[in-house]
Amino acid sequence: MGEQPLRVLACGDVEGRIGALFGRVRAIQKKSGQFDLLLCVGEFFGSTPDAEAEWNEYKSGAKKAPIHTYVLGAASHDTLKYFPSADGCELAENIVYLGRRGIFTGASGLQIAYVSGREARQEPAPAHCFTPKDASVLVDPLVSSSKFRGVDVLLTSQWPRGVWQYGNNPEIDTKFFGVASIAKISDQLKPRYHFAGVEGVHYERLPYRNHVVLQESPRHVSRFIALAAVNNPGKKKYLYAFNIVPMKNMDPSELVKQLVPASSVDEVCISCTFLTFNVIWKEEPASQYFFDLGKKQQHHHHGPGRKRHSDGDMQHHHKQPRRPPPRPTGPCWFCLASPEVEKHLVVSIGTHCYMALAKGCLTPDHVLLLPIGHYQSVVDLASEVVEELDKYKSAVRKFYKSRGKRCVLFERNYRSQHLQLQVVPVPMDKCSSEDLKEAFMVQAQEQQMELMEIPEHTDLKQIAPPGTPYFYLELDSGEKLFYRIKKNFPLQFGREVLASEAVLDIPTRADWRECKYSRDEEETLTQQVRAEFEPFDFTMED
């Protein structure tokens, strides 16, 4: 597919904070390059005198939007005065009101369906509400065509009722959320992306299929994304960046290939087929290793409740009669019992996992978290290994936070035989968690990859059964991003993003092979990290 994708931003309720929105957009474009358009759902205008004064600066031409901006109509009676026509019009330079409902098709062929306002609950309908007739006028001409496959984007103010069914639940009470009419419109129009607002929260539903597996011809997937209000006090996400090639420019087989790959059990909801996932667990017992972490550590003072590591080279002791952890069939640089392991890089050892300085580290405190036994990926780990890995992750987060740094963890389960969880610190004054996420999303999109956000409490095993090649990222905000690797994945992707100008600004260190230290330098760095991490090292406790 040679078609150049469009770069699009979607935004939740602006509520009159237009300067704040465009300021944020300018910052994004300065870091990540120009976007093609900005789509705003929910309430664009505010009802305060300050909001009106701010808008007048754009309306008069004193200020100009930095991007082609398309907005929905009023979602309340208070903001009706800003919309001179129900049919859509230009409100100011670069700011266009789409209209009450309809289809907007850009020069690129991108097809955007939209419904402004809220569902009418009385007759005659207030001017800021839509009616069943509006829905029919929008939907009927499209679905009556035998060639209709769906729309690229659907913009609504309200949520579709029940969109969370058989998916991940929003972290809010959904009892009164959404309306059935929007659910019906979404079902019939089959948007690739559906954006909504007005509820003041951010929620991304797991993508769902638009066909019944083995009963209907395959179709593309749909993604529902609800966005919070601009500059909301809870700092919930209000901007979403994505790349998209218009559906009309894509071969049908290419469009269908974008189905989310997962083992699924299909359930029916709102006439749509949503994805749920089988959880696959593998239980494996593990052994305990004791390891000499270097002569210098023997001189550290250990107060009450501390334990020393033993002095031998490397010894293998069973805590109780158990089957040993999985072993490799050949040489492995990361199995702790392997002669290939560079022992001088080891920082800490637990019962099932250990921590080591990263070879060719991005920063002096860039570390790896690894299982002692031979496991290929996080989704292959036995439950007790996962439990200890989580303890290490928590300890390293506290360690970095005490030093004014954010914690970024990523795994590349592709062309690797032993799990290496990369843990990289990023100074808090360098960028926010939102900036970090944006850097990964934008760089992925530039390489024709789409990182999928997965809910905070969703287990990775639910979407990536063992054997699945993937890239996985955890941010200090608790957000998780996932990409199912197909082929030709850039092996240094995680490092390249973190080394980029937008994050650590050390682009020459993107490839670990270009970051060589001598053996003495590595030993010095490891001893330094070991000493600094010790107050947070749970393995030192009785």
Secondary structure as the mmCIF struct_conf table of DSSP 4:
data_model
#
loop_
_struct_conf.conf_type_id
_struct_conf.id
_struct_conf.beg_label_comp_id
_struct_conf.beg_label_asym_id
_struct_conf.beg_label_seq_id
_struct_conf.end_label_comp_id
_struct_conf.end_label_asym_id
_struct_conf.end_label_seq_id
HELX_LH_PP_P HELX_LH_PP_P1 GLU A 3 PRO A 5
STRN STRN1 LEU A 6 CYS A 11
TURN_TY1_P TURN_TY1_P1 GLU A 15 GLY A 16
HELX_RH_AL_P HELX_RH_AL_P1 ILE A 18 SER A 32
BEND BEND1 ASP A 36 ASP A 36
STRN STRN2 LEU A 37 CYS A 40
BEND BEND2 GLY A 42 GLY A 42
BEND BEND3 PHE A 45 PHE A 45
BEND BEND4 SER A 47 THR A 48
HELX_RH_AL_P HELX_RH_AL_P2 PRO A 49 LYS A 59
TURN_TY1_P TURN_TY1_P2 SER A 60 GLY A 61
BEND BEND5 ALA A 62 LYS A 63
BEND BEND6 PRO A 66 ILE A 67
STRN STRN3 THR A 69 VAL A 71
BEND BEND7 ALA A 75 SER A 76
HELX_RH_3T_P HELX_RH_3T_P1 HIS A 77 TYR A 82
BEND BEND8 PRO A 84 PRO A 84
TURN_TY1_P TURN_TY1_P3 ALA A 86 ASP A 87
STRN STRN4 CYS A 89 ALA A 92
TURN_TY1_P TURN_TY1_P4 GLU A 93 ASN A 94
STRN STRN5 ILE A 95 TYR A 97
BEND BEND9 ARG A 100 ARG A 100
STRN STRN6 ARG A 101 THR A 105
TURN_TY1_P TURN_TY1_P5 ALA A 107 SER A 108
STRN STRN7 GLN A 111 VAL A 115
BEND BEND10 GLY A 117 GLY A 117
STRN STRN8 ARG A 118 GLU A 119
BEND BEND11 GLN A 122 PRO A 124
HELX_LH_PP_P HELX_LH_PP_P2 ALA A 125 PRO A 126
TURN_TY1_P TURN_TY1_P6 ALA A 127 HIS A 128
STRN STRN9 CYS A 129 PHE A 130
HELX_RH_AL_P HELX_RH_AL_P3 PRO A 132 VAL A 143
TURN_TY1_P TURN_TY1_P7 SER A 144 SER A 144
BEND BEND12 SER A 145 SER A 145
TURN_TY1_P TURN_TY1_P8 SER A 146 LYS A 147
BEND BEND13 ASP A 152 ASP A 152
STRN STRN10 VAL A 153 THR A 156
BEND BEND14 SER A 157 GLN A 158
HELX_LH_PP_P HELX_LH_PP_P3 TRP A 159 TRP A 159
STRN STRN11 PRO A 160 PRO A 160
TURN_TY1_P TURN_TY1_P9 ARG A 161 TYR A 166
BEND BEND15 GLY A 167 GLY A 167
HELX_LH_PP_P HELX_LH_PP_P4 ASN A 168 PRO A 170
BEND BEND16 GLU A 171 ILE A 172
TURN_TY1_P TURN_TY1_P10 LYS A 175 PHE A 176
STRN STRN12 VAL A 179 VAL A 179
HELX_RH_AL_P HELX_RH_AL_P4 ALA A 180 LEU A 189
BEND BEND17 ARG A 192 ARG A 192
STRN STRN13 TYR A 193 ALA A 196
BEND BEND18 VAL A 198 GLY A 200
STRN STRN14 TYR A 203 GLU A 204
HELX_LH_PP_P HELX_LH_PP_P5 ARG A 205 PRO A 207
STRN STRN15 TYR A 208 ARG A 209
BEND BEND19 ASN A 210 HIS A 211
TURN_TY1_P TURN_TY1_P11 VAL A 213 GLN A 215
BEND BEND20 GLU A 216 GLU A 216
STRN STRN16 VAL A 221 ALA A 226
TURN_TY1_P TURN_TY1_P12 VAL A 230 ASN A 231
TURN_TY1_P TURN_TY1_P13 PRO A 233 GLY A 234
STRN STRN17 LEU A 239 ILE A 244
HELX_RH_3T_P HELX_RH_3T_P2 MET A 247 ASN A 249
BEND BEND21 MET A 250 MET A 250
HELX_RH_AL_P HELX_RH_AL_P5 PRO A 252 VAL A 256
TURN_TY1_P TURN_TY1_P14 LYS A 257 GLN A 258
BEND BEND22 LEU A 259 LEU A 259
HELX_LH_PP_P HELX_LH_PP_P6 VAL A 260 PRO A 261
STRN STRN18 SER A 264 CYS A 269
TURN_TY1_P TURN_TY1_P15 ILE A 270 SER A 271
STRN STRN19 CYS A 272 PHE A 277
STRN STRN20 GLN A 288 PHE A 291
HELX_RH_3T_P HELX_RH_3T_P3 LYS A 295 HIS A 299
BEND BEND23 HIS A 300 HIS A 300
TURN_TY1_P TURN_TY1_P16 PRO A 304 GLY A 305
STRN STRN21 ARG A 306 ARG A 306
HELX_LH_PP_P HELX_LH_PP_P7 ARG A 308 SER A 310
BEND BEND24 ASP A 311 ASP A 313
STRN STRN22 MET A 314 HIS A 317
BEND BEND25 LYS A 319 PRO A 321
HELX_LH_PP_P HELX_LH_PP_P8 ARG A 323 PRO A 326
BEND BEND26 THR A 329 GLY A 330
BEND BEND27 TRP A 333 PHE A 334
TURN_TY1_P TURN_TY1_P17 LEU A 336 ALA A 337
BEND BEND28 SER A 338 SER A 338
TURN_TY1_P TURN_TY1_P18 PRO A 339 GLU A 340
BEND BEND29 VAL A 341 VAL A 341
HELX_RH_3T_P HELX_RH_3T_P4 LYS A 343 LEU A 345
STRN STRN23 VAL A 346 ILE A 349
BEND BEND30 THR A 351 HIS A 352
STRN STRN24 CYS A 353 LEU A 357
HELX_LH_PP_P HELX_LH_PP_P9 ALA A 358 ALA A 358
TURN_TY1_P TURN_TY1_P19 LYS A 359 GLY A 360
BEND BEND31 LEU A 362 THR A 363
TURN_TY1_P TURN_TY1_P20 PRO A 364 ASP A 365
STRN STRN25 VAL A 367 PRO A 371
BEND BEND32 ILE A 372 GLY A 373
BEND BEND33 GLN A 376 SER A 377
HELX_RH_3T_P HELX_RH_3T_P5 VAL A 378 ASP A 380
HELX_RH_AL_P HELX_RH_AL_P6 SER A 383 SER A 402
TURN_TY1_P TURN_TY1_P21 ARG A 403 GLY A 404
STRN STRN26 LYS A 405 ASN A 413
BEND BEND34 TYR A 414 ARG A 415
BEND BEND35 GLN A 417 HIS A 418
STRN STRN27 LEU A 421 PRO A 427
TURN_TY1_P TURN_TY1_P22 MET A 428 LYS A 430
HELX_RH_AL_P HELX_RH_AL_P7 SER A 433 GLU A 446
TURN_TY1_P TURN_TY1_P23 GLN A 447 GLN A 448
HELX_LH_PP_P HELX_LH_PP_P10 LEU A 451 LEU A 451
STRN STRN28 MET A 452 ILE A 454
TURN_TY1_P TURN_TY1_P24 GLU A 456 HIS A 457
HELX_RH_3T_P HELX_RH_3T_P6 LEU A 460 GLN A 462
TURN_TY1_P TURN_TY1_P25 ILE A 463 ILE A 463
BEND BEND36 ALA A 464 ALA A 464
TURN_TY1_P TURN_TY1_P26 PRO A 466 GLY A 467
STRN STRN29 TYR A 470 GLU A 474
TURN_TY1_P TURN_TY1_P27 ASP A 476 SER A 477
BEND BEND37 GLY A 478 GLY A 478
STRN STRN30 LYS A 480 ARG A 484
BEND BEND38 LYS A 487 LYS A 487
TURN_TY1_P TURN_TY1_P28 LEU A 491 GLN A 492
HELX_RH_AL_P HELX_RH_AL_P8 PHE A 493 ALA A 499
BEND BEND39 SER A 500 SER A 500
TURN_TY1_P TURN_TY1_P29 GLU A 501 LEU A 504
HELX_RH_3T_P HELX_RH_3T_P7 PRO A 507 ARG A 509
BEND BEND40 ALA A 510 ASP A 511
HELX_RH_3T_P HELX_RH_3T_P8 TRP A 512 GLU A 514
BEND BEND41 CYS A 515 CYS A 515
HELX_RH_AL_P HELX_RH_AL_P9 ARG A 519 PHE A 533
HELX_RH_3T_P HELX_RH_3T_P9 GLU A 534 PHE A 536
HELX_RH_3T_P HELX_RH_3T_P10 PHE A 538 MET A 540
STRN STRN31 GLU A 541 GLU A 541
#
